[in-house]
């Protein structure tokens, strides 16, 4: 359910269940398949595009394995026989001049579409996109011949579409059993209720920006007469979404600014100065600039709320450590919250190594200005855990690094002054605030993300935080060469990949092999036999790549040990290993005692082994663009050049291969994050995982609508500054209350 529209119209009759207007059967499908339950839900289920008579649909970029509706022209039609003439199938090829799509019908039902869809005719077609013989296809699609009498395979659907003769035809996000033209008829049934929509925008803002009233915007977005109608409606509806979201963020910033905090100003000749003196390198200009911003915030008597983002390997951990040492010098404690034990252990190891004797406070050999750095995870032994808790409550430990175990009630601090949250997108607001509540006064907050985020996304997702960006790599970092390895098309390329791994090991370096699955007792019944690359005869590579389980760590490690990497020291690492075993493997790999580490994405962030120069990512098409960039960042961290090989079975023309080429073509994480987010749904951008809810954004595209978001942020900040409780804007307050009640603010803190 869209939380935004629900908020806007809570006081109206648009909360009426759809079953009253559409009947229980249609309402059930809409609720289960599309999350639409009320009249207001359906009115805010906007068309994703519009078709014009005489204008063909773009077929080239149809998404695989998704239900789509297309308008296209029949290029050819033929009936083929199989099974020695006992079976028949109808193949119809659609075209739009730039791409082709094949329709396939089997059995006795082929003659009706063969008659109704001759070459040269046009129609509206709906079904799930698949690939067969390297061609996009719809198997047994439902359809409506356009401009013809009759209803194709859907009763009276043609008459519904013919209502739009000479007009713009809305194409709705659809699903199996509920094609676009059925949604068109359903919208027609409830569209008169749009006049009851309650407007959340303050009248002065609405009039000042020349927006059409909300009821008019809803009418125009569903039944436009002209393209100008669509533009008017879109601009208005985008503003509704952006403004309500930014008001929520502005109120959060305003509330945080009213809280008291202990100022933590830098102290001369303390542990920070001693740490800086032992650094074997100088800080980059970017690190100095970001540090100045953080230190200025720490010196204020209100809690810092800052997002630190940057390129892979830009030195975010070093910046965060210097902030923590500043707080320690000022008499406080700092806590770093990491999402996994592997990452927490890696942070603890790298920080204690960087600090040396400065991390041995209270111990023999500790330096004069030393503090104690402790680790706290859920799997620690009783004695070690008891000692860590004692060090925190007495103040003996100035820095603690841990997982969710830090949030437990038993954990007490002497004086918590700074919370550093690493990989923010893996934590909800409740977890973050649970740790912050352990301070005597609200501690300062520094949020880190290793995934570069475009400015417009940062404004939307992390809008309650000030943002610092590290876009400069430290001196001495080596370039990383990236290549796509088409294993199915050119198997000798994969053989060469393993040769390159051997060459790197022969030079004294190490390598990672990353797989998307663990592969022990999590195996599916459909696991391929043998080496995991078995293909059934007669099936195309793309279809098989979609059907077979992902390649697995356990299987791949065994294959490499017996095959192309025989004789090398190979070990595995994955999330279901015992914590001590994971730590042992990482220590051995960091010490150079392992040549090749076959792992899942547990090594995605935080792992720093400068001697690792090569990475082979198996089934690379199964990872997102930003995730591939993060994985690639594990190599090239020393003085030797890095190499990243992206192995895939997907065909050359597939969207998956296009994603991999984008990763191979650039090392710019901000550019890749933009590409990644453009390919993902807005719900993913805003953390759709919470409670299975649909995204609250139906019209706003956070990548494309930067000007709208920036302007809405400015207006929202002004409104909240004048009227923090929104006393003069009851409609807006209702919208906000419903938004926060429904999502519990989680989407505000998801990346």
ABEGO torsion letter per residue (X at the ends): XBAAAAAAAAABAAABBAAAAAEAAAAAAAAAAAGBABAAAAAABBBABBBBBGBBBBAAABBBGBBBBBBBBBABBBBBBBGGGABBBBBBBBBAGABBBBBBBBEAAAAAAAAABBBGBBBBBBEBBBBBGGBBBBBGBBBBBBGBBEAEABBGAAAAAAAABGBBBBBBBBBBGBBAAAAAAAAAAAAAAAAABBBABBAAAAAAAGBBBAAAAAAAAABBABAAAAAAAAAAAAAAAAAAAAAAAAAAAAAAAABBBBBBBBBBGBAAAAAAAABABBBBAAAAAAAAAAAAAAABABBBBBBBBEBBGAGAAAAAAAAAAAAAAAGBBBBBBBABAAAAAAAAAAAAAAAEAAAABGBBGBBAABBBBBBBBAABBAAAAAAAAAAAAAGABABBBBBAAAABAABBBABBABBBBBGAAABBAAAAAAAAAABABBBBBBBBBABBBBAAAAAAAAAABBBBBBABBBBGBBBBBBBBBBAAABAAAAAAAAAAAAAAAAAGBBBBBBBABAGBAABBAABBBEAGABBBBGBBAAAAAAABBBBBAAAAAAAAAABAABGBBBBBBBAABBAAAAAAAAAAAAAGABABBBBBAAAABGBBBAABABBBBBGAAABBAAAAAAAAAABGABABBBBBBBBBABBAABAAAAAAAAAAABABAAAAAAAAAAABBAAAAAGAABGGBBBABAABBAAAAAAAAAAAAAAAAAAAAABAAGAABAAAAAAAAAAAAAAGGAAAABX
